Amino acid sequence: MFWEPTDTTTEHAIARKIDSFYHAKSYPENTAIDIGNNSEINLDYPGVFNTTETISFKDELNEILKHCNCCGCVNEQAACQIPLVFHSDTEGIIKISDIVIFYAFPVLFLRPQ
C-alpha cells in the first residue's frame, strides 16, 4: 500500500486500516503458477479468481524431476526441491491446500544365486 497520511490524526489512521482491510478481503486477479521458477507460466486463471479449482501439474513436475535442472531447483542427495511461484496482479489470498503426491518405486527383480 502506498498511501501515507500527512498527519497522524485518528481519522487518517482509521482510513488507512479500512483501506488495508478492503485490499486483504478482495479477490486476486490474473493468477498464475510458475513451476520451477523459470519465468514460464504453467497454469493461469485470467480475471478475478473467486472460486475453488482442482488442478494437476503432474506432467510439469515429472518433466522437471527427470533431470532436476530447473531454475531454482535444489538437488541434494537424490532429492529434488522444485520451487512453485504463485502470482496475481492484485492483492488477495490464494489458499493452497490438500496437496497430494504419489510416488512409485521401480520394481527390481532379484534372481537367487
ROVEXBA-520621 format. One record per residue (C-alpha): residue number from 1; residue in three letters; x, y, z. Coordinates in steps of 0.2 Angstrom, whole numbers, padded with zeros to 4 digits. Example, Ala and Ser with C-alpha at 12.3 -4.5 7.8 and 13.67 -1.06 7.14 Angstrom:
+-----+--------+-------+-------+-------+
! num ! residu !    xx !    yy !    zz !
+-----+--------+-------+-------+-------+
!   1 !    ALA !  0062 ! -0022 !  0039 !
!   2 !    SER !  0068 ! -0005 !  0036 !
+-----+--------+-------+-------+-------+
***
This chain:
+-----+--------+-------+-------+-------+
! num ! residu !    xx !    yy !    zz !
+-----+--------+-------+-------+-------+
!   1 !    MET !  0000 !  0000 !  0000 !
!   2 !    PHE !  0007 !  0017 ! -0005 !
!   3 !    TRP ! -0005 !  0029 !  0004 !
!   4 !    GLU !  0003 !  0039 !  0018 !
!   5 !    PRO ! -0006 !  0052 !  0029 !
!   6 !    THR !  0001 !  0069 !  0030 !
!   7 !    ASP ! -0003 !  0069 !  0049 !
!   8 !    THR ! -0006 !  0056 !  0062 !
!   9 !    THR ! -0024 !  0060 !  0067 !
!  10 !    THR ! -0036 !  0046 !  0072 !
!  11 !    GLU ! -0046 !  0049 !  0056 !
!  12 !    HIS ! -0031 !  0046 !  0045 !
!  13 !    ALA ! -0026 !  0030 !  0055 !
!  14 !    ILE ! -0044 !  0023 !  0053 !
!  15 !    ALA ! -0045 !  0027 !  0035 !
!  16 !    ARG ! -0028 !  0018 !  0032 !
!  17 !    LYS ! -0035 !  0002 !  0042 !
!  18 !    ILE ! -0051 !  0002 !  0032 !
!  19 !    ASP ! -0040 !  0003 !  0016 !
!  20 !    SER ! -0029 ! -0012 !  0022 !
!  21 !    PHE ! -0044 ! -0022 !  0026 !
!  22 !    TYR ! -0053 ! -0019 !  0010 !
!  23 !    HIS ! -0037 ! -0025 !  0000 !
!  24 !    ALA ! -0035 ! -0040 !  0011 !
!  25 !    LYS ! -0053 ! -0046 !  0008 !
!  26 !    SER ! -0053 ! -0043 ! -0011 !
!  27 !    TYR ! -0050 ! -0057 ! -0023 !
!  28 !    PRO ! -0034 ! -0059 ! -0033 !
!  29 !    GLU ! -0035 ! -0056 ! -0052 !
!  30 !    ASN ! -0025 ! -0064 ! -0066 !
!  31 !    THR ! -0017 ! -0078 ! -0055 !
!  32 !    ALA ! -0003 ! -0089 ! -0062 !
!  33 !    ILE !  0008 ! -0103 ! -0056 !
!  34 !    ASP !  0026 ! -0104 ! -0062 !
!  35 !    ILE !  0033 ! -0122 ! -0059 !
!  36 !    GLY !  0051 ! -0122 ! -0057 !
!  37 !    ASN !  0054 ! -0103 ! -0056 !
!  38 !    ASN !  0059 ! -0102 ! -0075 !
!  39 !    SER !  0048 ! -0087 ! -0079 !
!  40 !    GLU !  0036 ! -0099 ! -0089 !
!  41 !    ILE !  0018 ! -0098 ! -0084 !
!  42 !    ASN !  0012 ! -0116 ! -0082 !
!  43 !    LEU ! -0006 ! -0113 ! -0076 !
!  44 !    ASP ! -0015 ! -0097 ! -0077 !
!  45 !    TYR ! -0033 ! -0091 ! -0072 !
!  46 !    PRO ! -0037 ! -0074 ! -0081 !
!  47 !    GLY ! -0049 ! -0062 ! -0072 !
!  48 !    VAL ! -0055 ! -0062 ! -0054 !
!  49 !    PHE ! -0051 ! -0078 ! -0045 !
!  50 !    ASN ! -0066 ! -0081 ! -0034 !
!  51 !    THR ! -0068 ! -0100 ! -0035 !
!  52 !    THR ! -0061 ! -0116 ! -0030 !
!  53 !    GLU ! -0051 ! -0125 ! -0043 !
!  54 !    THR ! -0043 ! -0143 ! -0043 !
!  55 !    ILE ! -0028 ! -0143 ! -0054 !
!  56 !    SER ! -0015 ! -0156 ! -0059 !
!  57 !    PHE !  0003 ! -0151 ! -0064 !
!  58 !    LYS !  0010 ! -0169 ! -0063 !
!  59 !    ASP !  0017 ! -0168 ! -0081 !
!  60 !    GLU !  0026 ! -0152 ! -0077 !
!  61 !    LEU !  0033 ! -0159 ! -0061 !
!  62 !    ASN !  0038 ! -0176 ! -0069 !
!  63 !    GLU !  0047 ! -0167 ! -0083 !
!  64 !    ILE !  0057 ! -0157 ! -0071 !
!  65 !    LEU !  0061 ! -0172 ! -0060 !
!  66 !    LYS !  0069 ! -0181 ! -0074 !
!  67 !    HIS !  0085 ! -0170 ! -0073 !
!  68 !    CYS !  0081 ! -0158 ! -0058 !
!  69 !    ASN !  0088 ! -0144 ! -0068 !
!  70 !    CYS !  0075 ! -0130 ! -0067 !
!  71 !    CYS !  0080 ! -0113 ! -0062 !
!  72 !    GLY !  0079 ! -0113 ! -0043 !
!  73 !    CYS !  0079 ! -0132 ! -0041 !
!  74 !    VAL !  0089 ! -0139 ! -0027 !
!  75 !    ASN !  0096 ! -0157 ! -0030 !
!  76 !    GLU !  0103 ! -0164 ! -0014 !
!  77 !    GLN !  0106 ! -0182 ! -0010 !
!  78 !    ALA !  0094 ! -0188 ! -0024 !
!  79 !    ALA !  0080 ! -0177 ! -0018 !
!  80 !    CYS !  0074 ! -0163 ! -0030 !
!  81 !    GLN !  0066 ! -0147 ! -0022 !
!  82 !    ILE !  0056 ! -0138 ! -0035 !
!  83 !    PRO !  0050 ! -0120 ! -0032 !
!  84 !    LEU !  0032 ! -0116 ! -0035 !
!  85 !    VAL !  0029 ! -0097 ! -0038 !
!  86 !    PHE !  0011 ! -0091 ! -0036 !
!  87 !    HIS !  0007 ! -0074 ! -0044 !
!  88 !    SER ! -0008 ! -0062 ! -0045 !
!  89 !    ASP ! -0009 ! -0045 ! -0052 !
!  90 !    THR ! -0019 ! -0038 ! -0037 !
!  91 !    GLU ! -0019 ! -0041 ! -0018 !
!  92 !    GLY ! -0029 ! -0056 ! -0012 !
!  93 !    ILE ! -0027 ! -0073 ! -0004 !
!  94 !    ILE ! -0023 ! -0088 ! -0013 !
!  95 !    LYS ! -0026 ! -0104 ! -0002 !
!  96 !    ILE ! -0016 ! -0119 ! -0007 !
!  97 !    SER ! -0022 ! -0135 !  0001 !
!  98 !    ASP ! -0024 ! -0154 !  0000 !
!  99 !    ILE ! -0008 ! -0156 ! -0010 !
! 100 !    VAL ! -0007 ! -0175 ! -0014 !
! 101 !    ILE !  0009 ! -0183 ! -0021 !
! 102 !    PHE !  0011 ! -0201 ! -0027 !
! 103 !    TYR !  0027 ! -0209 ! -0030 !
! 104 !    ALA !  0030 ! -0226 ! -0037 !
! 105 !    PHE !  0047 ! -0235 ! -0034 !
! 106 !    PRO !  0053 ! -0245 ! -0048 !
! 107 !    VAL !  0051 ! -0264 ! -0046 !
! 108 !    LEU !  0068 ! -0274 ! -0045 !
! 109 !    PHE !  0068 ! -0292 ! -0048 !
! 110 !    LEU !  0082 ! -0301 ! -0040 !
! 111 !    ARG !  0087 ! -0318 ! -0045 !
! 112 !    PRO !  0093 ! -0331 ! -0032 !
! 113 !    GLN !  0111 ! -0336 ! -0035 !
+-----+--------+-------+-------+-------+
***
